């Protein structure tokens, strides 16, 4: 009803005034769209802050691990379900657990889904390539990815990188993490911002009790699990 009254009011205005009001409304909408689309560009424009932050990533290696808590099996010994613990560790201390999740997956083959962001050597202060990752979800081979269990809240600042952009205002940090995925399909902006690629990657493995699956990431964005006996 409120909208109907507004439209009736606008329709009652002289045609010139009506046109001015409509143009002003369109202009405000356009400004809002422009600001939303260019805001992340403003963050990347602050190259000194971002370049130093990326240099602080160092050559990330061990980023966490998963291990089986228990498995249920049928009469023939086939695994029915796997309960696992997933741990993410701090960048400055791999013994410091910053995220811990527990999941129960049907079967024993588990997929770990992450978003990879690769920066060019020109974008990093020390001239070396760097990659960032954002854990997304865990799921079994008998599930669809959409039905997977979330690891990080998508679009939120991950704990592992909580100090990465500390020199930026809080709102800009939030915008960086919520908008970074949108750049994946904007190749012109990727090149402009010094990002060589943004893409999803999935690594999967057959989990067994008594083993630890250590996740590692290379500076070029390769994510893989290393299997060792449980410690």
C-alpha positions as protocol buffer text, in pm:
chain_id: "A"
residue {
  index: 1
  type: UNK
  ca { x: 0 y: 0 z: 0 }
}
residue {
  index: 2
  type: UNK
  ca { x: 284 y: 237 z: 85 }
}
residue {
  index: 3
  type: UNK
  ca { x: 443 y: 186 z: -257 }
}
residue {
  index: 4
  type: UNK
  ca { x: 110 y: 245 z: -430 }
}
residue {
  index: 5
  type: UNK
  ca { x: 72 y: 579 z: -251 }
}
residue {
  index: 6
  type: UNK
  ca { x: 425 y: 680 z: -353 }
}
residue {
  index: 7
  type: UNK
  ca { x: 361 y: 594 z: -718 }
}
residue {
  index: 8
  type: UNK
  ca { x: 27 y: 782 z: -713 }
}
residue {
  index: 9
  type: UNK
  ca { x: 204 y: 1084 z: -567 }
}
residue {
  index: 10
  type: UNK
  ca { x: 478 y: 1074 z: -831 }
}
residue {
  index: 11
  type: UNK
  ca { x: 223 y: 1035 z: -1107 }
}
residue {
  index: 12
  type: UNK
  ca { x: 43 y: 1346 z: -984 }
}
residue {
  index: 13
  type: UNK
  ca { x: 355 y: 1560 z: -1021 }
}
residue {
  index: 14
  type: UNK
  ca { x: 405 y: 1776 z: -1330 }
}
residue {
  index: 15
  type: UNK
  ca { x: 593 y: 1584 z: -1600 }
}
residue {
  index: 16
  type: UNK
  ca { x: 915 y: 1789 z: -1564 }
}
residue {
  index: 17
  type: UNK
  ca { x: 934 y: 1740 z: -1186 }
}
residue {
  index: 18
  type: UNK
  ca { x: 847 y: 1372 z: -1229 }
}
residue {
  index: 19
  type: UNK
  ca { x: 1134 y: 1332 z: -1474 }
}
residue {
  index: 20
  type: UNK
  ca { x: 1378 y: 1503 z: -1238 }
}
residue {
  index: 21
  type: UNK
  ca { x: 1275 y: 1276 z: -950 }
}
residue {
  index: 22
  type: UNK
  ca { x: 1316 y: 961 z: -1161 }
}
residue {
  index: 23
  type: UNK
  ca { x: 1658 y: 1072 z: -1292 }
}
residue {
  index: 24
  type: UNK
  ca { x: 1775 y: 1146 z: -939 }
}
residue {
  index: 25
  type: UNK
  ca { x: 1664 y: 803 z: -823 }
}
residue {
  index: 26
  type: UNK
  ca { x: 1846 y: 633 z: -1111 }
}
residue {
  index: 27
  type: UNK
  ca { x: 2159 y: 836 z: -1035 }
}
residue {
  index: 28
  type: UNK
  ca { x: 2155 y: 732 z: -669 }
}
residue {
  index: 29
  type: UNK
  ca { x: 2118 y: 366 z: -764 }
}
residue {
  index: 30
  type: UNK
  ca { x: 2403 y: 393 z: -1014 }
}
residue {
  index: 31
  type: UNK
  ca { x: 2629 y: 554 z: -754 }
}
residue {
  index: 32
  type: UNK
  ca { x: 2550 y: 276 z: -509 }
}
residue {
  index: 33
  type: UNK
  ca { x: 2634 y: 6 z: -765 }
}
residue {
  index: 34
  type: UNK
  ca { x: 2955 y: 184 z: -861 }
}
residue {
  index: 35
  type: UNK
  ca { x: 3066 y: 218 z: -501 }
}
residue {
  index: 36
  type: UNK
  ca { x: 2993 y: -148 z: -429 }
}
residue {
  index: 37
  type: UNK
  ca { x: 3183 y: -260 z: -735 }
}
residue {
  index: 38
  type: UNK
  ca { x: 3481 y: -31 z: -688 }
}
residue {
  index: 39
  type: UNK
  ca { x: 3522 y: -63 z: -310 }
}
residue {
  index: 40
  type: UNK
  ca { x: 3743 y: -369 z: -330 }
}
residue {
  index: 41
  type: UNK
  ca { x: 3942 y: -186 z: -596 }
}
residue {
  index: 42
  type: UNK
  ca { x: 4013 y: 83 z: -339 }
}
residue {
  index: 43
  type: UNK
  ca { x: 4160 y: -182 z: -110 }
}
residue {
  index: 44
  type: UNK
  ca { x: 4391 y: -312 z: -381 }
}
residue {
  index: 45
  type: UNK
  ca { x: 4484 y: 44 z: -468 }
}
residue {
  index: 46
  type: UNK
  ca { x: 4648 y: 70 z: -125 }
}
residue {
  index: 47
  type: UNK
  ca { x: 4936 y: -137 z: -256 }
}
residue {
  index: 48
  type: UNK
  ca { x: 5185 y: -71 z: 22 }
}
residue {
  index: 49
  type: UNK
  ca { x: 4956 y: -206 z: 292 }
}
residue {
  index: 50
  type: UNK
  ca { x: 4843 y: -507 z: 91 }
}
residue {
  index: 51
  type: UNK
  ca { x: 5188 y: -589 z: -47 }
}
residue {
  index: 52
  type: UNK
  ca { x: 5339 y: -588 z: 301 }
}
residue {
  index: 53
  type: UNK
  ca { x: 5054 y: -804 z: 430 }
}
residue {
  index: 54
  type: UNK
  ca { x: 5109 y: -1059 z: 154 }
}
residue {
  index: 55
  type: UNK
  ca { x: 5482 y: -1064 z: 221 }
}
residue {
  index: 56
  type: UNK
  ca { x: 5399 y: -1151 z: 580 }
}
residue {
  index: 57
  type: UNK
  ca { x: 5239 y: -1473 z: 461 }
}
residue {
  index: 58
  type: UNK
  ca { x: 5589 y: -1618 z: 416 }
}
residue {
  index: 59
  type: UNK
  ca { x: 5607 y: -1954 z: 240 }
}
residue {
  index: 60
  type: UNK
  ca { x: 5309 y: -2125 z: 400 }
}
residue {
  index: 61
  type: UNK
  ca { x: 5347 y: -2497 z: 432 }
}
residue {
  index: 62
  type: UNK
  ca { x: 5163 y: -2694 z: 698 }
}
residue {
  index: 63
  type: UNK
  ca { x: 4816 y: -2548 z: 743 }
}
residue {
  index: 64
  type: UNK
  ca { x: 4632 y: -2812 z: 944 }
}
residue {
  index: 65
  type: UNK
  ca { x: 4538 y: -3177 z: 957 }
}
residue {
  index: 66
  type: UNK
  ca { x: 4257 y: -3432 z: 977 }
}
residue {
  index: 67
  type: UNK
  ca { x: 4244 y: -3761 z: 1161 }
}
residue {
  index: 68
  type: UNK
  ca { x: 3986 y: -4032 z: 1216 }
}
residue {
  index: 69
  type: UNK
  ca { x: 3818 y: -4046 z: 1555 }
}
residue {
  index: 70
  type: UNK
  ca { x: 3615 y: -4359 z: 1479 }
}
residue {
  index: 71
  type: UNK
  ca { x: 3474 y: -4566 z: 1195 }
}
residue {
  index: 72
  type: UNK
  ca { x: 3174 y: -4799 z: 1186 }
}
residue {
  index: 73
  type: UNK
  ca { x: 3189 y: -5109 z: 968 }
}
residue {
  index: 74
  type: UNK
  ca { x: 2944 y: -5369 z: 840 }
}
residue {
  index: 75
  type: UNK
  ca { x: 2973 y: -5746 z: 885 }
}
residue {
  index: 76
  type: UNK
  ca { x: 3209 y: -5767 z: 586 }
}
residue {
  index: 77
  type: UNK
  ca { x: 3446 y: -5501 z: 720 }
}
residue {
  index: 78
  type: UNK
  ca { x: 3335 y: -5227 z: 478 }
}
residue {
  index: 79
  type: UNK
  ca { x: 3332 y: -4879 z: 632 }
}
residue {
  index: 80
  type: UNK
  ca { x: 2979 y: -4744 z: 682 }
}
residue {
  index: 81
  type: UNK
  ca { x: 3070 y: -4407 z: 830 }
}
residue {
  index: 82
  type: UNK
  ca { x: 3375 y: -4207 z: 938 }
}
residue {
  index: 83
  type: UNK
  ca { x: 3391 y: -3953 z: 1220 }
}
residue {
  index: 84
  type: UNK
  ca { x: 3689 y: -3725 z: 1177 }
}
residue {
  index: 85
  type: UNK
  ca { x: 3847 y: -3427 z: 1346 }
}
residue {
  index: 86
  type: UNK
  ca { x: 3955 y: -3140 z: 1124 }
}
residue {
  index: 87
  type: UNK
  ca { x: 4208 y: -2890 z: 1263 }
}
residue {
  index: 88
  type: UNK
  ca { x: 4346 y: -2566 z: 1119 }
}
residue {
  index: 89
  type: UNK
  ca { x: 4667 y: -2429 z: 1271 }
}
residue {
  index: 90
  type: UNK
  ca { x: 4801 y: -2076 z: 1316 }
}
residue {
  index: 91
  type: UNK
  ca { x: 5040 y: -1923 z: 1063 }
}
residue {
  index: 92
  type: UNK
  ca { x: 5302 y: -1839 z: 1323 }
}
residue {
  index: 93
  type: UNK
  ca { x: 5273 y: -2158 z: 1528 }
}
residue {
  index: 94
  type: UNK
  ca { x: 5158 y: -2490 z: 1386 }
}
residue {
  index: 95
  type: UNK
  ca { x: 5098 y: -2620 z: 1739 }
}
residue {
  index: 96
  type: UNK
  ca { x: 4833 y: -2351 z: 1795 }
}
residue {
  index: 97
  type: UNK
  ca { x: 4490 y: -2477 z: 1686 }
}
residue {
  index: 98
  type: UNK
  ca { x: 4276 y: -2187 z: 1566 }
}
residue {
  index: 99
  type: UNK
  ca { x: 3988 y: -2394 z: 1427 }
}
residue {
  index: 100
  type: UNK
  ca { x: 3863 y: -2739 z: 1519 }
}
residue {
  index: 101
  type: UNK
  ca { x: 3565 y: -2917 z: 1368 }
}
residue {
  index: 102
  type: UNK
  ca { x: 3421 y: -3267 z: 1394 }
}
residue {
  index: 103
  type: UNK
  ca { x: 3229 y: -3431 z: 1110 }
}
residue {
  index: 104
  type: UNK
  ca { x: 3064 y: -3765 z: 1049 }
}
residue {
  index: 105
  type: UNK
  ca { x: 3071 y: -3870 z: 683 }
}
residue {
  index: 106
  type: UNK
  ca { x: 2907 y: -4169 z: 517 }
}
residue {
  index: 107
  type: UNK
  ca { x: 3177 y: -4403 z: 389 }
}
residue {
  index: 108
  type: UNK
  ca { x: 3552 y: -4345 z: 415 }
}
residue {
  index: 109
  type: UNK
  ca { x: 3640 y: -4127 z: 115 }
}
residue {
  index: 110
  type: UNK
  ca { x: 3632 y: -3760 z: 216 }
}
residue {
  index: 111
  type: UNK
  ca { x: 3666 y: -3445 z: 5 }
}
residue {
  index: 112
  type: UNK
  ca { x: 3815 y: -3121 z: 138 }
}
residue {
  index: 113
  type: UNK
  ca { x: 3710 y: -2812 z: -59 }
}
residue {
  index: 114
  type: UNK
  ca { x: 3902 y: -2482 z: -58 }
}
residue {
  index: 115
  type: UNK
  ca { x: 3924 y: -2152 z: -246 }
}
residue {
  index: 116
  type: UNK
  ca { x: 4275 y: -2060 z: -368 }
}
residue {
  index: 117
  type: UNK
  ca { x: 4391 y: -1704 z: -439 }
}
residue {
  index: 118
  type: UNK
  ca { x: 4725 y: -1672 z: -620 }
}
residue {
  index: 119
  type: UNK
  ca { x: 4909 y: -1339 z: -621 }
}
residue {
  index: 120
  type: UNK
  ca { x: 5172 y: -1239 z: -876 }
}
residue {
  index: 121
  type: UNK
  ca { x: 5532 y: -1172 z: -773 }
}
residue {
  index: 122
  type: UNK
  ca { x: 5479 y: -803 z: -857 }
}
residue {
  index: 123
  type: UNK
  ca { x: 5200 y: -778 z: -600 }
}
residue {
  index: 124
  type: UNK
  ca { x: 5415 y: -901 z: -310 }
}
residue {
  index: 125
  type: UNK
  ca { x: 5664 y: -676 z: -132 }
}
residue {
  index: 126
  type: UNK
  ca { x: 5958 y: -921 z: -154 }
}
residue {
  index: 127
  type: UNK
  ca { x: 5885 y: -1015 z: -515 }
}
residue {
  index: 128
  type: UNK
  ca { x: 5796 y: -1378 z: -441 }
}
residue {
  index: 129
  type: UNK
  ca { x: 5473 y: -1548 z: -537 }
}
residue {
  index: 130
  type: UNK
  ca { x: 5219 y: -1602 z: -261 }
}
residue {
  index: 131
  type: UNK
  ca { x: 4893 y: -1790 z: -228 }
}
residue {
  index: 132
  type: UNK
  ca { x: 4608 y: -1770 z: 18 }
}
residue {
  index: 133
  type: UNK
  ca { x: 4342 y: -2028 z: 82 }
}
residue {
  index: 134
  type: UNK
  ca { x: 3995 y: -2029 z: 235 }
}
residue {
  index: 135
  type: UNK
  ca { x: 3853 y: -2360 z: 356 }
}
residue {
  index: 136
  type: UNK
  ca { x: 3496 y: -2407 z: 237 }
}
residue {
  index: 137
  type: UNK
  ca { x: 3351 y: -2748 z: 317 }
}
residue {
  index: 138
  type: UNK
  ca { x: 3394 y: -3122 z: 378 }
}
residue {
  index: 139
  type: UNK
  ca { x: 3183 y: -3391 z: 215 }
}
residue {
  index: 140
  type: UNK
  ca { x: 3184 y: -3762 z: 131 }
}
residue {
  index: 141
  type: UNK
  ca { x: 3168 y: -3927 z: -210 }
}
residue {
  index: 142
  type: UNK
  ca { x: 2807 y: -4023 z: -145 }
}
residue {
  index: 143
  type: UNK
  ca { x: 2708 y: -3658 z: -92 }
}
residue {
  index: 144
  type: UNK
  ca { x: 2673 y: -3369 z: -332 }
}
residue {
  index: 145
  type: UNK
  ca { x: 2915 y: -3079 z: -270 }
}
residue {
  index: 146
  type: UNK
  ca { x: 2616 y: -2855 z: -191 }
}
residue {
  index: 147
  type: UNK
  ca { x: 2522 y: -3089 z: 94 }
}
residue {
  index: 148
  type: UNK
  ca { x: 2872 y: -3069 z: 240 }
}
residue {
  index: 149
  type: UNK
  ca { x: 2953 y: -2943 z: 588 }
}
residue {
  index: 150
  type: UNK
  ca { x: 3091 y: -2591 z: 612 }
}
residue {
  index: 151
  type: UNK
  ca { x: 3441 y: -2536 z: 753 }
}
residue {
  index: 152
  type: UNK
  ca { x: 3469 y: -2157 z: 748 }
}
residue {
  index: 153
  type: UNK
  ca { x: 3176 y: -1919 z: 722 }
}
residue {
  index: 154
  type: UNK
  ca { x: 3192 y: -1816 z: 358 }
}
residue {
  index: 155
  type: UNK
  ca { x: 3265 y: -1446 z: 318 }
}
residue {
  index: 156
  type: UNK
  ca { x: 3384 y: -1399 z: 677 }
}
residue {
  index: 157
  type: UNK
  ca { x: 3740 y: -1317 z: 775 }
}
residue {
  index: 158
  type: UNK
  ca { x: 3914 y: -1650 z: 850 }
}
residue {
  index: 159
  type: UNK
  ca { x: 4093 y: -1680 z: 1184 }
}
residue {
  index: 160
  type: UNK
  ca { x: 4419 y: -1780 z: 1014 }
}
residue {
  index: 161
  type: UNK
  ca { x: 4438 y: -1441 z: 839 }
}
residue {
  index: 162
  type: UNK
  ca { x: 4287 y: -1231 z: 1117 }
}
residue {
  index: 163
  type: UNK
  ca { x: 4600 y: -1017 z: 1143 }
}
residue {
  index: 164
  type: UNK
  ca { x: 4678 y: -1003 z: 772 }
}
residue {
  index: 165
  type: UNK
  ca { x: 4499 y: -679 z: 690 }
}
residue {
  index: 166
  type: UNK
  ca { x: 4509 y: -528 z: 1038 }
}
residue {
  index: 167
  type: UNK
  ca { x: 4625 y: -192 z: 896 }
}
residue {
  index: 168
  type: UNK
  ca { x: 4298 y: -158 z: 705 }
}
residue {
  index: 169
  type: UNK
  ca { x: 3975 y: -36 z: 868 }
}
residue {
  index: 170
  type: UNK
  ca { x: 3746 y: -315 z: 988 }
}
residue {
  index: 171
  type: UNK
  ca { x: 3482 y: -245 z: 720 }
}
residue {
  index: 172
  type: UNK
  ca { x: 3740 y: -272 z: 443 }
}
residue {
  index: 173
  type: UNK
  ca { x: 3873 y: -599 z: 584 }
}
residue {
  index: 174
  type: UNK
  ca { x: 3520 y: -739 z: 588 }
}
residue {
  index: 175
  type: UNK
  ca { x: 3466 y: -620 z: 233 }
}
residue {
  index: 176
  type: UNK
  ca { x: 3789 y: -785 z: 115 }
}
residue {
  index: 177
  type: UNK
  ca { x: 3684 y: -1130 z: 238 }
}
residue {
  index: 178
  type: UNK
  ca { x: 3322 y: -1103 z: 128 }
}
residue {
  index: 179
  type: UNK
  ca { x: 3406 y: -975 z: -223 }
}
residue {
  index: 180
  type: UNK
  ca { x: 3721 y: -1166 z: -316 }
}
residue {
  index: 181
  type: UNK
  ca { x: 3522 y: -1451 z: -474 }
}
residue {
  index: 182
  type: UNK
  ca { x: 3348 y: -1207 z: -711 }
}
residue {
  index: 183
  type: UNK
  ca { x: 3682 y: -1129 z: -875 }
}
residue {
  index: 184
  type: UNK
  ca { x: 3717 y: -1486 z: -1007 }
}
residue {
  index: 185
  type: UNK
  ca { x: 3518 y: -1402 z: -1320 }
}
residue {
  index: 186
  type: UNK
  ca { x: 3670 y: -1059 z: -1382 }
}
residue {
  index: 187
  type: UNK
  ca { x: 4002 y: -1126 z: -1563 }
}
residue {
  index: 188
  type: UNK
  ca { x: 4067 y: -757 z: -1628 }
}
residue {
  index: 189
  type: UNK
  ca { x: 4043 y: -678 z: -1257 }
}
residue {
  index: 190
  type: UNK
  ca { x: 4253 y: -982 z: -1163 }
}
residue {
  index: 191
  type: UNK
  ca { x: 4542 y: -852 z: -1373 }
}
residue {
  index: 192
  type: UNK
  ca { x: 4491 y: -499 z: -1241 }
}
residue {
  index: 193
  type: UNK
  ca { x: 4503 y: -617 z: -878 }
}
residue {
  index: 194
  type: UNK
  ca { x: 4802 y: -848 z: -922 }
}
residue {
  index: 195
  type: UNK
  ca { x: 4606 y: -1173 z: -884 }
}
residue {
  index: 196
  type: UNK
  ca { x: 4700 y: -1450 z: -1123 }
}
residue {
  index: 197
  type: UNK
  ca { x: 4407 y: -1676 z: -1039 }
}
residue {
  index: 198
  type: UNK
  ca { x: 4115 y: -1738 z: -805 }
}
residue {
  index: 199
  type: UNK
  ca { x: 3972 y: -2087 z: -818 }
}
residue {
  index: 200
  type: UNK
  ca { x: 3830 y: -2371 z: -615 }
}
residue {
  index: 201
  type: UNK
  ca { x: 4027 y: -2685 z: -549 }
}
residue {
  index: 202
  type: UNK
  ca { x: 3925 y: -3016 z: -395 }
}
residue {
  index: 203
  type: UNK
  ca { x: 4156 y: -3277 z: -249 }
}
residue {
  index: 204
  type: UNK
  ca { x: 4021 y: -3611 z: -136 }
}
residue {
  index: 205
  type: UNK
  ca { x: 4154 y: -3923 z: 27 }
}
residue {
  index: 206
  type: UNK
  ca { x: 4042 y: -4251 z: 180 }
}
residue {
  index: 207
  type: UNK
  ca { x: 4063 y: -4210 z: 555 }
}
residue {
  index: 208
  type: UNK
  ca { x: 4191 y: -4479 z: 788 }
}
residue {
  index: 209
  type: UNK
  ca { x: 4224 y: -4498 z: 1166 }
}
residue {
  index: 210
  type: UNK
  ca { x: 4575 y: -4460 z: 1304 }
}
residue {
  index: 211
  type: UNK
  ca { x: 4685 y: -4211 z: 1038 }
}
residue {
  index: 212
  type: UNK
  ca { x: 4707 y: -3830 z: 1030 }
}
residue {
  index: 213
  type: UNK
  ca { x: 4644 y: -3637 z: 707 }
}
residue {
  index: 214
  type: UNK
  ca { x: 4851 y: -3320 z: 718 }
}
residue {
  index: 215
  type: UNK
  ca { x: 4742 y: -3048 z: 475 }
}
residue {
  index: 216
  type: UNK
  ca { x: 5013 y: -2845 z: 307 }
}
residue {
  index: 217
  type: UNK
  ca { x: 5000 y: -2560 z: 57 }
}
residue {
  index: 218
  type: UNK
  ca { x: 5280 y: -2439 z: -168 }
}
residue {
  index: 219
  type: UNK
  ca { x: 5350 y: -2073 z: -258 }
}
residue {
  index: 220
  type: UNK
  ca { x: 5202 y: -2150 z: -601 }
}
residue {
  index: 221
  type: UNK
  ca { x: 4872 y: -2266 z: -452 }
}
residue {
  index: 222
  type: UNK
  ca { x: 4901 y: -2643 z: -464 }
}
residue {
  index: 223
  type: UNK
  ca { x: 4704 y: -2795 z: -175 }
}
residue {
  index: 224
  type: UNK
  ca { x: 4767 y: -3157 z: -82 }
}
residue {
  index: 225
  type: UNK
  ca { x: 4754 y: -3400 z: 214 }
}
residue {
  index: 226
  type: UNK
  ca { x: 5061 y: -3578 z: 350 }
}
residue {
  index: 227
  type: UNK
  ca { x: 4991 y: -3904 z: 532 }
}
residue {
  index: 228
  type: UNK
  ca { x: 5187 y: -3995 z: 848 }
}
residue {
  index: 229
  type: UNK
  ca { x: 5130 y: -4234 z: 1141 }
}
residue {
  index: 230
  type: UNK
  ca { x: 4924 y: -4084 z: 1423 }
}
residue {
  index: 231
  type: UNK
  ca { x: 5138 y: -3899 z: 1675 }
}
